[in-house]
Every structure is written in C-alpha cells, then in structure tokens.
Amino acid sequence: MGRWIIPDIHGCARTVKVLLENMLKVTRDDELFFLGDYIDRGPASKEVLDYLMDLQERGWKIHCLKGNHEDYCVKAWEEDQKWHLFKPGIQKAWENVGATETFNSFGIKRPREIPQKYIDWMKNLDYYYELENYILVHAGMNFRIENPFEDTHSMIWVRDFKVDFEKTKGRRIIHGHLPEDYSFIDFVIKNPKSHDFIALDNGVFNTKKAGMGNLMAFNPDTNELFAQSNLDM
C-alpha cells in the first residue's frame, strides 16, 4: 500500500492517467489524495472529473479537496441559473483563468449547461484533510485567527501564509494552488527544515517555461517525489 498526494491537474486527463497507472502503478490498495483544481486551462476538464468520479464509484481510496477553480465553477453555475441573456460577472472572472477550456471539454457555451452531477460533486468536496504529519489543503490556511480550520475561503484562495505549528499540532502544510519551479519543490522535500510547508504545484499547464509543466506526486511516508511531464498540451 502506498499513499500519494497529487496537486492541480488542470484539465490534463492523459497526464494524470499516465502518472497514476504507468509511473506510480497504483492499485486499489493505494490511497490517493488530490489537492483541487481539476478543471480549467488544460483541454480535458470533463475527462478529469469523469476519471476521478469513476475511481470513487469503483471503491478506490481517493480523497479529493476543493480548489479555487471548482469554487469559480460552482458559483458561476449557480449565478447563471438566474440569468438568460447576459453573462454573469463571476463567469467573466472565471474565463480569465481557464473557463473557456472547460466549456470546450463539456461542449457547452454557458456554466448552467454543465450537468448537475458534476456541480454536486464539486460542491461536496472537502476543504482539507489531516494526516499524521501533514495537513493537506489546496492553497493554505489563515493562521491569523484562533481556529484556522474555520476559514475555508483561505483554504482555496490564500497566496501567502506562515504556519503556526501550535495550531497545526506540529504538522507541516502540503498545498498546491501557486505553481513553483521543480527545483524548489525538490529542495523543500529534501530539506524539511527549510520551509514549514511543501508546495507541490509545478504548473502542469505551463509547458513553455523551464522548470515547469509537470504533474507531481508525493509520497508522505517515503518522501518520494515523481514528476510526469504534460502529455495533453
């Protein structure tokens, strides 16, 4: 049995399948943790959601967290139910970060055309997951308040934070959200005292920038780090 943490997939269905099935060779005995942002930017958002939902339906040990892109999608879908002729404001904001690619993957033109089952799935995603030595979250946590577990908005949107180990009970944070260079991710994993968090997002959609464009997988028990280069773009 292995445990694997995978950050932002961003509509790269072929990449995540090859990472899991060919590189990691995962089985039903493995436990998979996904850090959110399954949709947008890449060409196959619907296929990514179908793949993850199918794994869950077949009884795989899979935990999926909510990212800010899922939050955009759900809010745009809900707002679009109220409008008929005009484009909702939230949709315009969402389109700036990759909604068009998601529309194309579903073969639609408006958020409200996304089937209800996908919206329900995204609505019910967890905001964080606790392991023995880590707290998993999409973006980070707000340690300026007494109980950071109450601020779910920060968990999917925060861009800067400093871990309060008293509030995490000594556990480091593992998150995605902000793409980091591969060398930085590798350094932080190999030098755990250097940072109080592990940022796993390598910007899988950013294939034109050196040090980026990989989908990462991290084993919290063995400290192994794997990188699958983008196969979708």
C-alpha positions as protocol buffer text, in pm:
chain_id: "A"
residue {
  index: 1
  type: MET
  ca { x: 0 y: 0 z: 0 }
}
residue {
  index: 2
  type: GLY
  ca { x: 123 y: 348 z: -89 }
}
residue {
  index: 3
  type: ARG
  ca { x: -8 y: 697 z: -24 }
}
residue {
  index: 4
  type: TRP
  ca { x: 23 y: 959 z: -295 }
}
residue {
  index: 5
  type: ILE
  ca { x: -57 y: 1331 z: -295 }
}
residue {
  index: 6
  type: ILE
  ca { x: -127 y: 1491 z: -634 }
}
residue {
  index: 7
  type: PRO
  ca { x: -180 y: 1867 z: -681 }
}
residue {
  index: 8
  type: ASP
  ca { x: -351 y: 2071 z: -952 }
}
residue {
  index: 9
  type: ILE
  ca { x: -440 y: 1860 z: -1259 }
}
residue {
  index: 10
  type: HIS
  ca { x: -600 y: 2147 z: -1456 }
}
residue {
  index: 11
  type: GLY
  ca { x: -776 y: 1950 z: -1726 }
}
residue {
  index: 12
  type: CYS
  ca { x: -481 y: 1727 z: -1817 }
}
residue {
  index: 13
  type: ALA
  ca { x: -656 y: 1389 z: -1821 }
}
residue {
  index: 14
  type: ARG
  ca { x: -398 y: 1190 z: -2014 }
}
residue {
  index: 15
  type: THR
  ca { x: -119 y: 1322 z: -1793 }
}
residue {
  index: 16
  type: VAL
  ca { x: -284 y: 1219 z: -1467 }
}
residue {
  index: 17
  type: LYS
  ca { x: -375 y: 876 z: -1604 }
}
residue {
  index: 18
  type: VAL
  ca { x: -18 y: 805 z: -1714 }
}
residue {
  index: 19
  type: LEU
  ca { x: 117 y: 935 z: -1383 }
}
residue {
  index: 20
  type: LEU
  ca { x: -106 y: 707 z: -1178 }
}
residue {
  index: 21
  type: GLU
  ca { x: -128 y: 399 z: -1399 }
}
residue {
  index: 22
  type: ASN
  ca { x: 212 y: 384 z: -1571 }
}
residue {
  index: 23
  type: MET
  ca { x: 455 y: 573 z: -1349 }
}
residue {
  index: 24
  type: LEU
  ca { x: 319 y: 502 z: -999 }
}
residue {
  index: 25
  type: LYS
  ca { x: 131 y: 185 z: -1099 }
}
residue {
  index: 26
  type: VAL
  ca { x: -132 y: 249 z: -833 }
}
residue {
  index: 27
  type: THR
  ca { x: -372 y: -22 z: -721 }
}
residue {
  index: 28
  type: ARG
  ca { x: -684 y: -38 z: -509 }
}
residue {
  index: 29
  type: ASP
  ca { x: -460 y: -83 z: -206 }
}
residue {
  index: 30
  type: ASP
  ca { x: -311 y: 263 z: -254 }
}
residue {
  index: 31
  type: GLU
  ca { x: -459 y: 580 z: -108 }
}
residue {
  index: 32
  type: LEU
  ca { x: -476 y: 889 z: -328 }
}
residue {
  index: 33
  type: PHE
  ca { x: -509 y: 1250 z: -216 }
}
residue {
  index: 34
  type: PHE
  ca { x: -587 y: 1522 z: -471 }
}
residue {
  index: 35
  type: LEU
  ca { x: -540 y: 1887 z: -379 }
}
residue {
  index: 36
  type: GLY
  ca { x: -801 y: 2051 z: -603 }
}
residue {
  index: 37
  type: ASP
  ca { x: -806 y: 2245 z: -932 }
}
residue {
  index: 38
  type: TYR
  ca { x: -912 y: 1955 z: -1153 }
}
residue {
  index: 39
  type: ILE
  ca { x: -1055 y: 2182 z: -1421 }
}
residue {
  index: 40
  type: ASP
  ca { x: -961 y: 2478 z: -1647 }
}
residue {
  index: 41
  type: ARG
  ca { x: -654 y: 2566 z: -1853 }
}
residue {
  index: 42
  type: GLY
  ca { x: -598 y: 2215 z: -1992 }
}
residue {
  index: 43
  type: PRO
  ca { x: -811 y: 2061 z: -2270 }
}
residue {
  index: 44
  type: ALA
  ca { x: -987 y: 1777 z: -2085 }
}
residue {
  index: 45
  type: SER
  ca { x: -1157 y: 1901 z: -1767 }
}
residue {
  index: 46
  type: LYS
  ca { x: -1464 y: 1683 z: -1812 }
}
residue {
  index: 47
  type: GLU
  ca { x: -1245 y: 1377 z: -1867 }
}
residue {
  index: 48
  type: VAL
  ca { x: -1051 y: 1450 z: -1546 }
}
residue {
  index: 49
  type: LEU
  ca { x: -1373 y: 1475 z: -1345 }
}
residue {
  index: 50
  type: ASP
  ca { x: -1509 y: 1158 z: -1505 }
}
residue {
  index: 51
  type: TYR
  ca { x: -1187 y: 974 z: -1421 }
}
residue {
  index: 52
  type: LEU
  ca { x: -1184 y: 1076 z: -1055 }
}
residue {
  index: 53
  type: MET
  ca { x: -1555 y: 1017 z: -1008 }
}
residue {
  index: 54
  type: ASP
  ca { x: -1522 y: 672 z: -1164 }
}
residue {
  index: 55
  type: LEU
  ca { x: -1239 y: 581 z: -926 }
}
residue {
  index: 56
  type: GLN
  ca { x: -1457 y: 683 z: -632 }
}
residue {
  index: 57
  type: GLU
  ca { x: -1757 y: 491 z: -762 }
}
residue {
  index: 58
  type: ARG
  ca { x: -1542 y: 179 z: -801 }
}
residue {
  index: 59
  type: GLY
  ca { x: -1436 y: 197 z: -437 }
}
residue {
  index: 60
  type: TRP
  ca { x: -1082 y: 326 z: -469 }
}
residue {
  index: 61
  type: LYS
  ca { x: -934 y: 502 z: -165 }
}
residue {
  index: 62
  type: ILE
  ca { x: -944 y: 853 z: -302 }
}
residue {
  index: 63
  type: HIS
  ca { x: -979 y: 1188 z: -129 }
}
residue {
  index: 64
  type: CYS
  ca { x: -1048 y: 1499 z: -336 }
}
residue {
  index: 65
  type: LEU
  ca { x: -1015 y: 1851 z: -199 }
}
residue {
  index: 66
  type: LYS
  ca { x: -1174 y: 2165 z: -338 }
}
residue {
  index: 67
  type: GLY
  ca { x: -969 y: 2422 z: -529 }
}
residue {
  index: 68
  type: ASN
  ca { x: -1046 y: 2779 z: -625 }
}
residue {
  index: 69
  type: HIS
  ca { x: -1124 y: 2675 z: -983 }
}
residue {
  index: 70
  type: GLU
  ca { x: -1400 y: 2442 z: -861 }
}
residue {
  index: 71
  type: ASP
  ca { x: -1525 y: 2730 z: -648 }
}
residue {
  index: 72
  type: TYR
  ca { x: -1538 y: 2952 z: -958 }
}
residue {
  index: 73
  type: CYS
  ca { x: -1727 y: 2684 z: -1150 }
}
residue {
  index: 74
  type: VAL
  ca { x: -1992 y: 2622 z: -885 }
}
residue {
  index: 75
  type: LYS
  ca { x: -2054 y: 2993 z: -825 }
}
residue {
  index: 76
  type: ALA
  ca { x: -2073 y: 3068 z: -1198 }
}
residue {
  index: 77
  type: TRP
  ca { x: -2317 y: 2779 z: -1246 }
}
residue {
  index: 78
  type: GLU
  ca { x: -2537 y: 2900 z: -960 }
}
residue {
  index: 79
  type: GLU
  ca { x: -2535 y: 3260 z: -1080 }
}
residue {
  index: 80
  type: ASP
  ca { x: -2606 y: 3158 z: -1439 }
}
residue {
  index: 81
  type: GLN
  ca { x: -2933 y: 2996 z: -1328 }
}
residue {
  index: 82
  type: LYS
  ca { x: -3066 y: 3348 z: -1263 }
}
residue {
  index: 83
  type: TRP
  ca { x: -2970 y: 3499 z: -1598 }
}
residue {
  index: 84
  type: HIS
  ca { x: -3089 y: 3433 z: -1951 }
}
residue {
  index: 85
  type: LEU
  ca { x: -2943 y: 3698 z: -2182 }
}
residue {
  index: 86
  type: PHE
  ca { x: -2643 y: 3843 z: -2001 }
}
residue {
  index: 87
  type: LYS
  ca { x: -2315 y: 3691 z: -1899 }
}
residue {
  index: 88
  type: PRO
  ca { x: -2284 y: 3680 z: -1517 }
}
residue {
  index: 89
  type: GLY
  ca { x: -1995 y: 3870 z: -1362 }
}
residue {
  index: 90
  type: ILE
  ca { x: -1844 y: 3563 z: -1200 }
}
residue {
  index: 91
  type: GLN
  ca { x: -1832 y: 3392 z: -1539 }
}
residue {
  index: 92
  type: LYS
  ca { x: -1623 y: 3676 z: -1680 }
}
residue {
  index: 93
  type: ALA
  ca { x: -1375 y: 3641 z: -1394 }
}
residue {
  index: 94
  type: TRP
  ca { x: -1368 y: 3263 z: -1437 }
}
residue {
  index: 95
  type: GLU
  ca { x: -1299 y: 3293 z: -1809 }
}
residue {
  index: 96
  type: ASN
  ca { x: -981 y: 3483 z: -1726 }
}
residue {
  index: 97
  type: VAL
  ca { x: -839 y: 3174 z: -1557 }
}
residue {
  index: 98
  type: GLY
  ca { x: -936 y: 2898 z: -1798 }
}
residue {
  index: 99
  type: ALA
  ca { x: -1313 y: 2852 z: -1806 }
}
residue {
  index: 100
  type: THR
  ca { x: -1321 y: 2851 z: -2185 }
}
residue {
  index: 101
  type: GLU
  ca { x: -1120 y: 2530 z: -2197 }
}
residue {
  index: 102
  type: THR
  ca { x: -1365 y: 2373 z: -1951 }
}
residue {
  index: 103
  type: PHE
  ca { x: -1663 y: 2481 z: -2164 }
}
residue {
  index: 104
  type: ASN
  ca { x: -1498 y: 2325 z: -2468 }
}
residue {
  index: 105
  type: SER
  ca { x: -1438 y: 1995 z: -2290 }
}
residue {
  index: 106
  type: PHE
  ca { x: -1808 y: 1977 z: -2198 }
}
residue {
  index: 107
  type: GLY
  ca { x: -1918 y: 2103 z: -2540 }
}
residue {
  index: 108
  type: ILE
  ca { x: -2112 y: 2393 z: -2386 }
}
residue {
  index: 109
  type: LYS
  ca { x: -2127 y: 2772 z: -2402 }
}
residue {
  index: 110
  type: ARG
  ca { x: -2256 y: 2866 z: -2055 }
}
residue {
  index: 111
  type: PRO
  ca { x: -2196 y: 2743 z: -1699 }
}
residue {
  index: 112
  type: ARG
  ca { x: -2557 y: 2635 z: -1646 }
}
residue {
  index: 113
  type: GLU
  ca { x: -2515 y: 2373 z: -1919 }
}
residue {
  index: 114
  type: ILE
  ca { x: -2275 y: 2174 z: -1702 }
}
residue {
  index: 115
  type: PRO
  ca { x: -2466 y: 1864 z: -1584 }
}
residue {
  index: 116
  type: GLN
  ca { x: -2586 y: 1876 z: -1224 }
}
residue {
  index: 117
  type: LYS
  ca { x: -2386 y: 1570 z: -1116 }
}
residue {
  index: 118
  type: TYR
  ca { x: -2056 y: 1749 z: -1173 }
}
residue {
  index: 119
  type: ILE
  ca { x: -2170 y: 2056 z: -981 }
}
residue {
  index: 120
  type: ASP
  ca { x: -2291 y: 1841 z: -690 }
}
residue {
  index: 121
  type: TRP
  ca { x: -1957 y: 1660 z: -684 }
}
residue {
  index: 122
  type: MET
  ca { x: -1763 y: 1985 z: -672 }
}
residue {
  index: 123
  type: LYS
  ca { x: -1992 y: 2132 z: -407 }
}
residue {
  index: 124
  type: ASN
  ca { x: -1931 y: 1838 z: -175 }
}
residue {
  index: 125
  type: LEU
  ca { x: -1551 y: 1836 z: -193 }
}
residue {
  index: 126
  type: ASP
  ca { x: -1363 y: 1869 z: 135 }
}
residue {
  index: 127
  type: TYR
  ca { x: -1151 y: 2174 z: 213 }
}
residue {
  index: 128
  type: TYR
  ca { x: -872 y: 1994 z: 400 }
}
residue {
  index: 129
  type: TYR
  ca { x: -750 y: 1653 z: 505 }
}
residue {
  index: 130
  type: GLU
  ca { x: -541 y: 1565 z: 810 }
}
residue {
  index: 131
  type: LEU
  ca { x: -257 y: 1312 z: 807 }
}
residue {
  index: 132
  type: GLU
  ca { x: -26 y: 1217 z: 1092 }
}
residue {
  index: 133
  type: ASN
  ca { x: 248 y: 1463 z: 998 }
}
residue {
  index: 134
  type: TYR
  ca { x: 77 y: 1689 z: 745 }
}
residue {
  index: 135
  type: ILE
  ca { x: -235 y: 1890 z: 677 }
}
residue {
  index: 136
  type: LEU
  ca { x: -341 y: 1879 z: 313 }
}
residue {
  index: 137
  type: VAL
  ca { x: -515 y: 2181 z: 163 }
}
residue {
  index: 138
  type: HIS
  ca { x: -545 y: 2343 z: -178 }
}
residue {
  index: 139
  type: ALA
  ca { x: -395 y: 2688 z: -111 }
}
residue {
  index: 140
  type: GLY
  ca { x: -305 y: 2732 z: 256 }
}
residue {
  index: 141
  type: MET
  ca { x: -453 y: 2837 z: 588 }
}
residue {
  index: 142
  type: ASN
  ca { x: -523 y: 3156 z: 779 }
}
residue {
  index: 143
  type: PHE
  ca { x: -316 y: 3135 z: 1096 }
}
residue {
  index: 144
  type: ARG
  ca { x: -402 y: 3490 z: 1200 }
}
residue {
  index: 145
  type: ILE
  ca { x: -728 y: 3365 z: 1352 }
}
residue {
  index: 146
  type: GLU
  ca { x: -771 y: 3142 z: 1655 }
}
residue {
  index: 147
  type: ASN
  ca { x: -901 y: 2843 z: 1460 }
}
residue {
  index: 148
  type: PRO
  ca { x: -762 y: 2831 z: 1101 }
}
residue {
  index: 149
  type: PHE
  ca { x: -983 y: 2530 z: 1023 }
}
residue {
  index: 150
  type: GLU
  ca { x: -1286 y: 2761 z: 1022 }
}
residue {
  index: 151
  type: ASP
  ca { x: -1165 y: 2979 z: 734 }
}
residue {
  index: 152
  type: THR
  ca { x: -1249 y: 2770 z: 428 }
}
residue {
  index: 153
  type: HIS
  ca { x: -1215 y: 3069 z: 195 }
}
residue {
  index: 154
  type: SER
  ca { x: -845 y: 3096 z: 276 }
}
residue {
  index: 155
  type: MET
  ca { x: -801 y: 2724 z: 220 }
}
residue {
  index: 156
  type: ILE
  ca { x: -876 y: 2768 z: -151 }
}
residue {
  index: 157
  type: TRP
  ca { x: -760 y: 3126 z: -214 }
}
residue {
  index: 158
  type: VAL
  ca { x: -478 y: 3236 z: 20 }
}
residue {
  index: 159
  type: ARG
  ca { x: -148 y: 3313 z: -152 }
}
residue {
  index: 160
  type: ASP
  ca { x: 80 y: 3375 z: 144 }
}
residue {
  index: 161
  type: PHE
  ca { x: 89 y: 3231 z: 495 }
}
residue {
  index: 162
  type: LYS
  ca { x: 321 y: 3132 z: 776 }
}
residue {
  index: 163
  type: VAL
  ca { x: 243 y: 2810 z: 959 }
}
residue {
  index: 164
  type: ASP
  ca { x: 164 y: 2826 z: 1330 }
}
residue {
  index: 165
  type: PHE
  ca { x: 277 y: 2483 z: 1446 }
}
residue {
  index: 166
  type: GLU
  ca { x: 89 y: 2517 z: 1772 }
}
residue {
  index: 167
  type: LYS
  ca { x: -233 y: 2538 z: 1573 }
}
residue {
  index: 168
  type: THR
  ca { x: -136 y: 2251 z: 1341 }
}
residue {
  index: 169
  type: LYS
  ca { x: -11 y: 2037 z: 1632 }
}
residue {
  index: 170
  type: GLY
  ca { x: 335 y: 2023 z: 1481 }
}
residue {
  index: 171
  type: ARG
  ca { x: 225 y: 1928 z: 1130 }
}
residue {
  index: 172
  type: ARG
  ca { x: 352 y: 2085 z: 807 }
}
residue {
  index: 173
  type: ILE
  ca { x: 119 y: 2205 z: 532 }
}
residue {
  index: 174
  type: ILE
  ca { x: 111 y: 2042 z: 188 }
}
residue {
  index: 175
  type: HIS
  ca { x: -63 y: 2253 z: -75 }
}
residue {
  index: 176
  type: GLY
  ca { x: -93 y: 2332 z: -446 }
}
residue {
  index: 177
  type: HIS
  ca { x: -250 y: 2647 z: -597 }
}
residue {
  index: 178
  type: LEU
  ca { x: 64 y: 2851 z: -673 }
}
residue {
  index: 179
  type: PRO
  ca { x: 298 y: 2693 z: -930 }
}
residue {
  index: 180
  type: GLU
  ca { x: 657 y: 2654 z: -816 }
}
residue {
  index: 181
  type: ASP
  ca { x: 973 y: 2558 z: -1002 }
}
residue {
  index: 182
  type: TYR
  ca { x: 1058 y: 2187 z: -990 }
}
residue {
  index: 183
  type: SER
  ca { x: 1396 y: 2254 z: -826 }
}
residue {
  index: 184
  type: PHE
  ca { x: 1226 y: 2445 z: -543 }
}
residue {
  index: 185
  type: ILE
  ca { x: 975 y: 2167 z: -480 }
}
residue {
  index: 186
  type: ASP
  ca { x: 1252 y: 1909 z: -478 }
}
residue {
  index: 187
  type: PHE
  ca { x: 1468 y: 2119 z: -244 }
}
residue {
  index: 188
  type: VAL
  ca { x: 1190 y: 2170 z: 12 }
}
residue {
  index: 189
  type: ILE
  ca { x: 1116 y: 1797 z: 21 }
}
residue {
  index: 190
  type: LYS
  ca { x: 1483 y: 1705 z: 65 }
}
residue {
  index: 191
  type: ASN
  ca { x: 1537 y: 1980 z: 324 }
}
residue {
  index: 192
  type: PRO
  ca { x: 1230 y: 1969 z: 550 }
}
residue {
  index: 193
  type: LYS
  ca { x: 1371 y: 2223 z: 796 }
}
residue {
  index: 194
  type: SER
  ca { x: 1396 y: 2486 z: 524 }
}
residue {
  index: 195
  type: HIS
  ca { x: 1021 y: 2552 z: 499 }
}
residue {
  index: 196
  type: ASP
  ca { x: 713 y: 2480 z: 710 }
}
residue {
  index: 197
  type: PHE
  ca { x: 515 y: 2382 z: 401 }
}
residue {
  index: 198
  type: ILE
  ca { x: 550 y: 2174 z: 85 }
}
residue {
  index: 199
  type: ALA
  ca { x: 418 y: 2342 z: -232 }
}
residue {
  index: 200
  type: LEU
  ca { x: 355 y: 2067 z: -488 }
}
residue {
  index: 201
  type: ASP
  ca { x: 205 y: 2254 z: -783 }
}
residue {
  index: 202
  type: ASN
  ca { x: 451 y: 2265 z: -1076 }
}
residue {
  index: 203
  type: GLY
  ca { x: 209 y: 2435 z: -1316 }
}
residue {
  index: 204
  type: VAL
  ca { x: 131 y: 2133 z: -1532 }
}
residue {
  index: 205
  type: PHE
  ca { x: -33 y: 2360 z: -1793 }
}
residue {
  index: 206
  type: ASN
  ca { x: 277 y: 2585 z: -1817 }
}
residue {
  index: 207
  type: THR
  ca { x: 474 y: 2377 z: -2064 }
}
residue {
  index: 208
  type: LYS
  ca { x: 670 y: 2666 z: -2216 }
}
residue {
  index: 209
  type: LYS
  ca { x: 857 y: 2770 z: -1901 }
}
residue {
  index: 210
  type: ALA
  ca { x: 1172 y: 2590 z: -1790 }
}
residue {
  index: 211
  type: GLY
  ca { x: 1131 y: 2400 z: -1464 }
}
residue {
  index: 212
  type: MET
  ca { x: 752 y: 2387 z: -1502 }
}
residue {
  index: 213
  type: GLY
  ca { x: 491 y: 2179 z: -1682 }
}
residue {
  index: 214
  type: ASN
  ca { x: 489 y: 1861 z: -1472 }
}
residue {
  index: 215
  type: LEU
  ca { x: 217 y: 1690 z: -1270 }
}
residue {
  index: 216
  type: MET
  ca { x: 371 y: 1593 z: -938 }
}
residue {
  index: 217
  type: ALA
  ca { x: 308 y: 1305 z: -699 }
}
residue {
  index: 218
  type: PHE
  ca { x: 449 y: 1297 z: -346 }
}
residue {
  index: 219
  type: ASN
  ca { x: 459 y: 1003 z: -107 }
}
residue {
  index: 220
  type: PRO
  ca { x: 437 y: 1144 z: 251 }
}
residue {
  index: 221
  type: ASP
  ca { x: 565 y: 819 z: 401 }
}
residue {
  index: 222
  type: THR
  ca { x: 878 y: 769 z: 191 }
}
residue {
  index: 223
  type: ASN
  ca { x: 942 y: 1130 z: 76 }
}
residue {
  index: 224
  type: GLU
  ca { x: 947 y: 1011 z: -286 }
}
residue {
  index: 225
  type: LEU
  ca { x: 866 y: 1271 z: -548 }
}
residue {
  index: 226
  type: PHE
  ca { x: 761 y: 1183 z: -902 }
}
residue {
  index: 227
  type: ALA
  ca { x: 703 y: 1418 z: -1196 }
}
residue {
  index: 228
  type: GLN
  ca { x: 508 y: 1338 z: -1511 }
}
residue {
  index: 229
  type: SER
  ca { x: 559 y: 1585 z: -1794 }
}
residue {
  index: 230
  type: ASN
  ca { x: 247 y: 1721 z: -1961 }
}
residue {
  index: 231
  type: LEU
  ca { x: 104 y: 1491 z: -2229 }
}
residue {
  index: 232
  type: ASP
  ca { x: -208 y: 1694 z: -2304 }
}
residue {
  index: 233
  type: MET
  ca { x: -76 y: 2027 z: -2433 }
}
